[in-house]
Amino acid sequence: MIAGVCAGIARRFGWNPTIVRVVAVASIFIPGPQVLAYLIGWVAIPNERQEA
């Protein structure tokens, strides 16, 4: 919900965004570059254009 990375991944693969968010938060407890991957996703995933 911070940058829309989990929602973008969920939308791309047709998954439930809540499940992707829970998995992302749970993965923080596993050693690895999850935060770095999230930051890269924040930059790499395009913003959704909102129509007025």
C-alpha distance matrix in Angstrom:
0.0 3.8 5.8 5.2 7.7 7.4 7.5 10.2 12.0 12.1 13.4 15.8 17.3 17.2 15.4 13.4 9.6 9.9 12.6 11.0 8.3 11.4 13.5 11.4 11.5 15.2 16.1 15.7 19.0 20.8 22.5 21.4 19.4 15.9 14.4 16.6 15.5 11.8 13.2 15.5 13.0 11.2 14.7 16.1 13.8 14.8 12.8 13.3 16.1 16.0 19.5 21.0
3.8 0.0 3.8 5.9 7.9 9.1 10.0 11.7 13.6 14.5 15.8 17.7 19.5 19.9 18.3 16.7 12.9 13.3 15.5 13.4 10.6 13.6 15.2 12.3 12.2 16.0 16.4 15.3 18.8 20.6 21.7 20.4 18.0 14.9 12.6 14.6 14.2 10.4 10.8 13.6 11.8 9.3 12.6 14.7 13.2 14.2 12.4 13.8 16.4 16.7 20.3 21.7
5.8 3.8 0.0 3.8 5.6 8.2 8.8 9.3 11.6 13.3 14.0 15.3 17.7 18.5 17.5 16.7 12.9 14.3 16.3 13.6 11.7 15.1 16.0 13.0 13.9 17.6 17.3 16.6 20.3 21.4 22.2 20.3 17.5 14.6 12.5 13.6 12.7 9.1 9.0 11.1 8.9 6.1 9.3 11.2 9.5 10.5 8.9 10.9 13.7 14.7 18.4 20.3
5.2 5.9 3.8 0.0 3.8 5.6 5.1 5.9 8.6 9.8 10.3 12.0 14.3 14.8 14.0 13.3 9.7 11.7 13.7 11.1 9.9 13.7 14.5 12.2 13.8 17.1 17.0 17.1 20.7 21.7 22.9 21.0 18.5 15.3 14.1 15.2 13.4 10.0 11.1 12.3 9.2 7.5 10.7 11.4 8.7 9.6 8.2 9.1 12.4 13.3 17.0 19.3
7.7 7.9 5.6 3.8 0.0 3.8 5.5 5.1 6.2 8.6 9.9 10.6 12.5 13.9 13.0 13.0 9.7 11.9 12.9 9.6 9.1 12.7 12.6 10.0 12.3 15.3 14.5 15.0 18.6 19.0 20.1 17.8 15.3 12.2 11.6 12.3 10.0 7.0 8.8 9.4 6.0 5.8 9.2 9.3 7.0 9.4 9.4 10.9 14.6 16.2 19.8 22.4
7.4 9.1 8.2 5.6 3.8 0.0 3.8 5.4 5.1 6.0 8.5 9.9 10.8 11.7 9.9 9.6 6.3 8.4 9.1 5.8 5.8 9.4 9.4 7.6 10.2 12.9 12.6 13.8 17.1 17.6 19.3 17.6 15.8 12.2 12.4 13.9 11.3 8.6 11.5 12.2 8.9 9.5 12.9 12.6 10.1 12.5 12.4 13.0 16.7 17.8 21.3 23.9
7.5 10.0 8.8 5.1 5.5 3.8 0.0 3.8 5.5 5.0 6.0 8.5 10.0 10.0 8.9 8.3 5.1 8.2 9.8 7.6 7.8 11.5 12.2 11.1 13.3 16.0 16.1 17.4 20.6 21.2 23.1 21.4 19.5 16.0 16.0 17.3 14.7 11.9 14.2 14.7 11.1 11.1 14.2 13.6 10.4 11.7 11.0 10.5 14.1 14.8 18.1 20.7
10.2 11.7 9.3 5.9 5.1 5.4 3.8 0.0 3.8 5.4 5.1 6.1 8.7 9.7 9.9 10.6 8.3 11.7 12.6 9.8 10.8 14.4 14.2 12.8 15.6 18.1 17.5 18.8 22.2 22.3 23.7 21.5 19.2 16.1 16.2 16.7 13.7 11.5 13.4 13.0 9.2 9.7 12.0 10.7 7.2 8.7 8.8 8.7 12.5 14.1 17.4 20.5
12.0 13.6 11.6 8.6 6.2 5.1 5.5 3.8 0.0 3.8 5.5 5.1 6.4 8.4 8.0 9.6 8.0 11.2 11.0 7.8 9.8 12.9 11.9 10.9 14.3 16.1 15.2 17.1 20.2 19.9 21.3 19.1 17.3 14.3 15.2 15.7 12.3 10.9 13.5 12.7 9.1 10.9 13.2 11.4 8.7 11.1 12.1 12.4 16.1 17.9 21.0 24.1
12.1 14.5 13.3 9.8 8.6 6.0 5.0 5.4 3.8 0.0 3.8 5.5 5.4 5.6 4.6 5.9 5.1 8.6 8.5 6.4 9.0 11.7 11.4 11.4 14.4 16.1 15.9 18.1 20.9 20.9 22.9 21.2 19.8 16.5 17.6 18.7 15.4 13.7 16.6 16.3 12.6 14.0 16.7 15.1 12.0 13.9 14.2 13.5 17.0 18.1 21.0 23.9
13.4 15.8 14.0 10.3 9.9 8.5 6.0 5.1 5.5 3.8 0.0 3.8 5.6 5.1 6.4 7.9 7.4 11.2 11.8 10.1 12.2 15.2 15.1 15.0 17.9 19.8 19.6 21.6 24.6 24.5 26.4 24.4 22.7 19.6 20.3 21.0 17.7 15.9 18.2 17.6 13.8 14.8 16.9 15.1 11.6 12.5 12.6 11.1 14.3 15.5 18.0 21.2
15.8 17.7 15.3 12.0 10.6 9.9 8.5 6.1 5.1 5.5 3.8 0.0 3.8 5.8 7.9 10.5 10.4 14.0 13.8 11.6 14.1 17.0 16.1 15.8 19.1 20.7 19.9 22.1 25.0 24.4 25.9 23.6 21.8 19.1 20.2 20.2 16.7 15.6 17.8 16.4 12.8 14.5 16.1 13.5 10.4 11.7 13.0 12.1 15.4 17.3 19.8 23.2
17.3 19.5 17.7 14.3 12.5 10.8 10.0 8.7 6.4 5.4 5.6 3.8 0.0 3.8 5.6 9.1 10.1 13.3 12.3 10.5 13.8 16.0 14.7 15.2 18.6 19.5 18.8 21.5 24.0 23.2 25.0 23.0 21.8 19.1 20.8 21.1 17.5 16.8 19.5 18.2 14.8 17.0 18.8 16.3 13.5 15.3 16.6 15.7 19.0 20.6 23.1 26.4
17.2 19.9 18.5 14.8 13.9 11.7 10.0 9.7 8.4 5.6 5.1 5.8 3.8 0.0 3.8 6.9 8.8 12.0 11.4 10.7 13.8 15.8 15.3 16.3 19.3 20.3 20.3 23.0 25.4 25.0 27.2 25.6 24.5 21.4 22.9 23.7 20.2 19.0 21.8 21.0 17.4 19.0 21.2 18.9 15.8 17.0 17.5 16.0 19.0 20.0 22.1 25.2
15.4 18.3 17.5 14.0 13.0 9.9 8.9 9.9 8.0 4.6 6.4 7.9 5.6 3.8 0.0 3.8 6.2 8.7 7.7 7.4 10.7 12.3 11.9 13.3 16.1 16.9 17.2 20.0 22.2 22.0 24.6 23.3 22.5 19.3 20.9 22.2 18.9 17.5 20.7 20.4 16.9 18.5 21.1 19.4 16.4 18.2 18.4 17.2 20.5 21.2 23.7 26.6
13.4 16.7 16.7 13.3 13.0 9.6 8.3 10.6 9.6 5.9 7.9 10.5 9.1 6.9 3.8 0.0 3.9 5.5 5.5 6.6 8.9 10.3 11.1 12.7 14.7 15.7 16.8 19.3 21.4 21.9 24.7 23.8 23.2 19.6 20.8 22.7 19.8 17.8 20.9 21.3 17.8 18.8 21.9 20.8 17.6 19.2 18.8 17.4 20.6 20.7 23.3 25.7
9.6 12.9 12.9 9.7 9.7 6.3 5.1 8.3 8.0 5.1 7.4 10.4 10.1 8.8 6.2 3.9 0.0 3.8 5.5 5.1 6.2 8.7 9.9 10.4 12.3 14.2 15.2 17.1 19.6 20.5 23.0 22.0 20.9 17.3 17.9 19.9 17.3 14.8 17.8 18.5 15.1 15.6 18.9 18.2 15.2 16.7 16.0 15.1 18.4 18.6 21.5 23.8
9.9 13.3 14.3 11.7 11.9 8.4 8.2 11.7 11.2 8.6 11.2 14.0 13.3 12.0 8.7 5.5 3.8 0.0 3.8 5.4 5.1 6.2 8.6 9.8 10.6 12.2 14.1 15.9 18.0 19.3 22.2 21.8 21.2 17.4 18.1 20.7 18.5 15.9 19.0 20.4 17.3 17.6 21.1 20.9 18.2 19.9 19.0 18.2 21.4 21.2 24.1 26.1
12.6 15.5 16.3 13.7 12.9 9.1 9.8 12.6 11.0 8.5 11.8 13.8 12.3 11.4 7.7 5.5 5.5 3.8 0.0 3.8 5.4 5.1 6.2 8.5 9.9 10.5 12.1 14.6 16.3 17.1 20.2 19.9 19.8 16.2 17.6 20.1 17.6 15.8 19.3 20.3 17.3 18.4 21.8 21.3 18.8 21.1 20.8 20.3 23.7 24.0 26.9 29.2
11.0 13.4 13.6 11.1 9.6 5.8 7.6 9.8 7.8 6.4 10.1 11.6 10.5 10.7 7.4 6.6 5.1 5.4 3.8 0.0 3.8 5.5 5.2 6.1 8.7 9.9 10.4 12.8 15.2 15.6 18.2 17.4 16.8 13.1 14.6 16.7 14.0 12.2 15.8 16.5 13.6 14.9 18.2 17.6 15.3 17.9 18.0 18.0 21.6 22.4 25.6 28.0
8.3 10.6 11.7 9.9 9.1 5.8 7.8 10.8 9.8 9.0 12.2 14.1 13.8 13.8 10.7 8.9 6.2 5.1 5.4 3.8 0.0 3.8 5.4 5.0 6.2 8.5 9.8 11.2 13.8 15.0 17.6 17.0 16.3 12.5 13.1 15.8 13.8 11.3 14.6 16.2 13.6 14.0 17.7 17.9 15.8 18.2 17.7 18.0 21.5 21.9 25.3 27.4
11.4 13.6 15.1 13.7 12.7 9.4 11.5 14.4 12.9 11.7 15.2 17.0 16.0 15.8 12.3 10.3 8.7 6.2 5.1 5.5 3.8 0.0 3.8 5.4 5.2 6.0 8.5 10.3 11.9 13.4 16.6 16.8 16.9 13.2 14.3 17.4 15.7 13.7 17.1 18.9 16.6 17.3 21.0 21.2 19.3 21.9 21.5 21.8 25.2 25.5 28.8 30.8
13.5 15.2 16.0 14.5 12.6 9.4 12.2 14.2 11.9 11.4 15.1 16.1 14.7 15.3 11.9 11.1 9.9 8.6 6.2 5.2 5.4 3.8 0.0 3.8 5.5 5.0 6.0 8.9 10.5 11.0 14.1 14.0 14.4 10.9 12.9 15.6 13.6 12.4 16.1 17.4 15.3 16.8 20.2 19.9 18.5 21.5 21.8 22.4 26.0 26.9 30.2 32.5
11.4 12.3 13.0 12.2 10.0 7.6 11.1 12.8 10.9 11.4 15.0 15.8 15.2 16.3 13.3 12.7 10.4 9.8 8.5 6.1 5.0 5.4 3.8 0.0 3.8 5.5 5.2 6.8 9.6 10.3 12.7 12.1 11.6 7.9 9.3 12.1 10.4 8.8 12.4 14.0 12.2 13.5 16.9 17.0 16.0 19.1 19.4 20.5 24.1 25.2 28.7 31.0
11.5 12.2 13.9 13.8 12.3 10.2 13.3 15.6 14.3 14.4 17.9 19.1 18.6 19.3 16.1 14.7 12.3 10.6 9.9 8.7 6.2 5.2 5.5 3.8 0.0 3.8 5.4 5.5 7.9 9.9 12.6 12.8 12.8 9.3 9.9 13.4 12.7 10.8 13.9 16.2 14.9 15.4 19.0 19.7 18.8 21.6 21.5 22.6 26.1 26.7 30.3 32.2
15.2 16.0 17.6 17.1 15.3 12.9 16.0 18.1 16.1 16.1 19.8 20.7 19.5 20.3 16.9 15.7 14.2 12.2 10.5 9.9 8.5 6.0 5.0 5.5 3.8 0.0 3.8 5.4 5.9 7.7 11.1 12.1 13.2 10.2 11.9 15.2 14.3 13.3 16.6 18.5 17.4 18.5 21.8 22.3 21.4 24.5 24.7 25.7 29.3 30.0 33.5 35.6
16.1 16.4 17.3 17.0 14.5 12.6 16.1 17.5 15.2 15.9 19.6 19.9 18.8 20.3 17.2 16.8 15.2 14.1 12.1 10.4 9.8 8.5 6.0 5.2 5.4 3.8 0.0 3.8 5.3 5.3 8.1 8.6 9.7 7.0 9.4 12.3 11.3 11.2 14.5 16.0 15.2 16.9 19.9 20.1 19.8 23.2 23.9 25.3 29.0 30.2 33.8 36.1
15.7 15.3 16.6 17.1 15.0 13.8 17.4 18.8 17.1 18.1 21.6 22.1 21.5 23.0 20.0 19.3 17.1 15.9 14.6 12.8 11.2 10.3 8.9 6.8 5.5 5.4 3.8 0.0 3.8 5.5 7.3 8.0 8.8 6.4 7.5 10.9 11.1 10.6 13.3 15.5 15.4 16.4 19.3 20.2 20.3 23.6 24.0 25.8 29.3 30.4 34.1 36.2
19.0 18.8 20.3 20.7 18.6 17.1 20.6 22.2 20.2 20.9 24.6 25.0 24.0 25.4 22.2 21.4 19.6 18.0 16.3 15.2 13.8 11.9 10.5 9.6 7.9 5.9 5.3 3.8 0.0 3.8 6.5 8.9 10.9 9.5 10.9 14.0 14.4 14.4 17.0 19.0 19.0 20.2 23.1 23.9 24.0 27.3 27.8 29.5 33.0 34.0 37.6 39.7
20.8 20.6 21.4 21.7 19.0 17.6 21.2 22.3 19.9 20.9 24.5 24.4 23.2 25.0 22.0 21.9 20.5 19.3 17.1 15.6 15.0 13.4 11.0 10.3 9.9 7.7 5.3 5.5 3.8 0.0 3.8 6.3 9.2 8.5 11.1 13.4 13.4 14.3 17.0 18.3 18.6 20.4 22.9 23.2 23.6 27.2 28.2 29.9 33.6 35.0 38.6 40.9
22.5 21.7 22.2 22.9 20.1 19.3 23.1 23.7 21.3 22.9 26.4 25.9 25.0 27.2 24.6 24.7 23.0 22.2 20.2 18.2 17.6 16.6 14.1 12.7 12.6 11.1 8.1 7.3 6.5 3.8 0.0 3.8 7.2 8.2 10.4 12.0 12.7 14.3 16.3 17.5 18.5 20.3 22.4 22.8 23.8 27.4 28.7 30.9 34.5 36.1 39.8 42.2
21.4 20.4 20.3 21.0 17.8 17.6 21.4 21.5 19.1 21.2 24.4 23.6 23.0 25.6 23.3 23.8 22.0 21.8 19.9 17.4 17.0 16.8 14.0 12.1 12.8 12.1 8.6 8.0 8.9 6.3 3.8 0.0 3.8 5.8 8.3 8.9 9.5 11.7 13.6 14.2 15.5 17.6 19.2 19.5 20.8 24.5 26.1 28.4 32.0 33.9 37.6 40.1
19.4 18.0 17.5 18.5 15.3 15.8 19.5 19.2 17.3 19.8 22.7 21.8 21.8 24.5 22.5 23.2 20.9 21.2 19.8 16.8 16.3 16.9 14.4 11.6 12.8 13.2 9.7 8.8 10.9 9.2 7.2 3.8 0.0 3.8 5.6 5.2 6.1 8.7 10.0 10.6 12.2 14.2 15.6 16.1 17.7 21.3 22.9 25.5 29.0 31.0 34.7 37.2
15.9 14.9 14.6 15.3 12.2 12.2 16.0 16.1 14.3 16.5 19.6 19.1 19.1 21.4 19.3 19.6 17.3 17.4 16.2 13.1 12.5 13.2 10.9 7.9 9.3 10.2 7.0 6.4 9.5 8.5 8.2 5.8 3.8 0.0 3.8 5.4 5.0 6.1 8.7 9.8 10.4 12.2 14.4 14.9 15.7 19.3 20.5 22.8 26.4 28.2 31.9 34.4
14.4 12.6 12.5 14.1 11.6 12.4 16.0 16.2 15.2 17.6 20.3 20.2 20.8 22.9 20.9 20.8 17.9 18.1 17.6 14.6 13.1 14.3 12.9 9.3 9.9 11.9 9.4 7.5 10.9 11.1 10.4 8.3 5.6 3.8 0.0 3.8 5.4 5.0 6.3 8.6 9.7 10.5 12.7 14.1 15.1 18.3 19.2 21.8 25.1 26.8 30.6 32.8
16.6 14.6 13.6 15.2 12.3 13.9 17.3 16.7 15.7 18.7 21.0 20.2 21.1 23.7 22.2 22.7 19.9 20.7 20.1 16.7 15.8 17.4 15.6 12.1 13.4 15.2 12.3 10.9 14.0 13.4 12.0 8.9 5.2 5.4 3.8 0.0 3.8 5.4 5.1 6.2 8.6 9.8 10.9 12.1 14.0 17.3 18.7 21.7 24.9 27.0 30.7 33.1
15.5 14.2 12.7 13.4 10.0 11.3 14.7 13.7 12.3 15.4 17.7 16.7 17.5 20.2 18.9 19.8 17.3 18.5 17.6 14.0 13.8 15.7 13.6 10.4 12.7 14.3 11.3 11.1 14.4 13.4 12.7 9.5 6.1 5.0 5.4 3.8 0.0 3.8 5.4 5.1 6.1 8.5 10.0 10.2 11.5 15.1 16.9 19.6 23.0 25.3 28.9 31.6
11.8 10.4 9.1 10.0 7.0 8.6 11.9 11.5 10.9 13.7 15.9 15.6 16.8 19.0 17.5 17.8 14.8 15.9 15.8 12.2 11.3 13.7 12.4 8.8 10.8 13.3 11.2 10.6 14.4 14.3 14.3 11.7 8.7 6.1 5.0 5.4 3.8 0.0 3.8 5.4 5.0 6.1 8.8 9.7 10.2 13.5 14.5 17.1 20.5 22.4 26.1 28.6
13.2 10.8 9.0 11.1 8.8 11.5 14.2 13.4 13.5 16.6 18.2 17.8 19.5 21.8 20.7 20.9 17.8 19.0 19.3 15.8 14.6 17.1 16.1 12.4 13.9 16.6 14.5 13.3 17.0 17.0 16.3 13.6 10.0 8.7 6.3 5.1 5.4 3.8 0.0 3.8 5.4 4.9 6.5 8.6 10.1 12.9 13.9 17.1 20.1 22.2 25.9 28.2
15.5 13.6 11.1 12.3 9.4 12.2 14.7 13.0 12.7 16.3 17.6 16.4 18.2 21.0 20.4 21.3 18.5 20.4 20.3 16.5 16.2 18.9 17.4 14.0 16.2 18.5 16.0 15.5 19.0 18.3 17.5 14.2 10.6 9.8 8.6 6.2 5.1 5.4 3.8 0.0 3.8 5.4 5.2 5.9 8.4 11.5 13.5 16.7 19.7 22.3 25.9 28.6
13.0 11.8 8.9 9.2 6.0 8.9 11.1 9.2 9.1 12.6 13.8 12.8 14.8 17.4 16.9 17.8 15.1 17.3 17.3 13.6 13.6 16.6 15.3 12.2 14.9 17.4 15.2 15.4 19.0 18.6 18.5 15.5 12.2 10.4 9.7 8.6 6.1 5.0 5.4 3.8 0.0 3.8 5.3 4.9 5.5 9.0 11.0 13.7 17.0 19.5 23.1 25.9
11.2 9.3 6.1 7.5 5.8 9.5 11.1 9.7 10.9 14.0 14.8 14.5 17.0 19.0 18.5 18.8 15.6 17.6 18.4 14.9 14.0 17.3 16.8 13.5 15.4 18.5 16.9 16.4 20.2 20.4 20.3 17.6 14.2 12.2 10.5 9.8 8.5 6.1 4.9 5.4 3.8 0.0 3.8 5.7 5.9 8.2 9.0 12.2 15.2 17.4 21.1 23.5
14.7 12.6 9.3 10.7 9.2 12.9 14.2 12.0 13.2 16.7 16.9 16.1 18.8 21.2 21.1 21.9 18.9 21.1 21.8 18.2 17.7 21.0 20.2 16.9 19.0 21.8 19.9 19.3 23.1 22.9 22.4 19.2 15.6 14.4 12.7 10.9 10.0 8.8 6.5 5.2 5.3 3.8 0.0 3.8 6.0 7.6 9.3 12.9 15.4 18.1 21.6 24.1
16.1 14.7 11.2 11.4 9.3 12.6 13.6 10.7 11.4 15.1 15.1 13.5 16.3 18.9 19.4 20.8 18.2 20.9 21.3 17.6 17.9 21.2 19.9 17.0 19.7 22.3 20.1 20.2 23.9 23.2 22.8 19.5 16.1 14.9 14.1 12.1 10.2 9.7 8.6 5.9 4.9 5.7 3.8 0.0 3.8 6.3 9.3 12.4 15.1 18.3 21.5 24.5
13.8 13.2 9.5 8.7 7.0 10.1 10.4 7.2 8.7 12.0 11.6 10.4 13.5 15.8 16.4 17.6 15.2 18.2 18.8 15.3 15.8 19.3 18.5 16.0 18.8 21.4 19.8 20.3 24.0 23.6 23.8 20.8 17.7 15.7 15.1 14.0 11.5 10.2 10.1 8.4 5.5 5.9 6.0 3.8 0.0 3.8 6.6 9.1 12.3 15.2 18.5 21.7
14.8 14.2 10.5 9.6 9.4 12.5 11.7 8.7 11.1 13.9 12.5 11.7 15.3 17.0 18.2 19.2 16.7 19.9 21.1 17.9 18.2 21.9 21.5 19.1 21.6 24.5 23.2 23.6 27.3 27.2 27.4 24.5 21.3 19.3 18.3 17.3 15.1 13.5 12.9 11.5 9.0 8.2 7.6 6.3 3.8 0.0 3.8 6.5 9.0 12.3 15.4 18.5
12.8 12.4 8.9 8.2 9.4 12.4 11.0 8.8 12.1 14.2 12.6 13.0 16.6 17.5 18.4 18.8 16.0 19.0 20.8 18.0 17.7 21.5 21.8 19.4 21.5 24.7 23.9 24.0 27.8 28.2 28.7 26.1 22.9 20.5 19.2 18.7 16.9 14.5 13.9 13.5 11.0 9.0 9.3 9.3 6.6 3.8 0.0 3.8 6.2 9.0 12.4 15.3
13.3 13.8 10.9 9.1 10.9 13.0 10.5 8.7 12.4 13.5 11.1 12.1 15.7 16.0 17.2 17.4 15.1 18.2 20.3 18.0 18.0 21.8 22.4 20.5 22.6 25.7 25.3 25.8 29.5 29.9 30.9 28.4 25.5 22.8 21.8 21.7 19.6 17.1 17.1 16.7 13.7 12.2 12.9 12.4 9.1 6.5 3.8 0.0 3.8 6.2 9.5 12.7
16.1 16.4 13.7 12.4 14.6 16.7 14.1 12.5 16.1 17.0 14.3 15.4 19.0 19.0 20.5 20.6 18.4 21.4 23.7 21.6 21.5 25.2 26.0 24.1 26.1 29.3 29.0 29.3 33.0 33.6 34.5 32.0 29.0 26.4 25.1 24.9 23.0 20.5 20.1 19.7 17.0 15.2 15.4 15.1 12.3 9.0 6.2 3.8 0.0 3.8 6.4 9.7
16.0 16.7 14.7 13.3 16.2 17.8 14.8 14.1 17.9 18.1 15.5 17.3 20.6 20.0 21.2 20.7 18.6 21.2 24.0 22.4 21.9 25.5 26.9 25.2 26.7 30.0 30.2 30.4 34.0 35.0 36.1 33.9 31.0 28.2 26.8 27.0 25.3 22.4 22.2 22.3 19.5 17.4 18.1 18.3 15.2 12.3 9.0 6.2 3.8 0.0 3.8 6.5
19.5 20.3 18.4 17.0 19.8 21.3 18.1 17.4 21.0 21.0 18.0 19.8 23.1 22.1 23.7 23.3 21.5 24.1 26.9 25.6 25.3 28.8 30.2 28.7 30.3 33.5 33.8 34.1 37.6 38.6 39.8 37.6 34.7 31.9 30.6 30.7 28.9 26.1 25.9 25.9 23.1 21.1 21.6 21.5 18.5 15.4 12.4 9.5 6.4 3.8 0.0 3.8
21.0 21.7 20.3 19.3 22.4 23.9 20.7 20.5 24.1 23.9 21.2 23.2 26.4 25.2 26.6 25.7 23.8 26.1 29.2 28.0 27.4 30.8 32.5 31.0 32.2 35.6 36.1 36.2 39.7 40.9 42.2 40.1 37.2 34.4 32.8 33.1 31.6 28.6 28.2 28.6 25.9 23.5 24.1 24.5 21.7 18.5 15.3 12.7 9.7 6.5 3.8 0.0
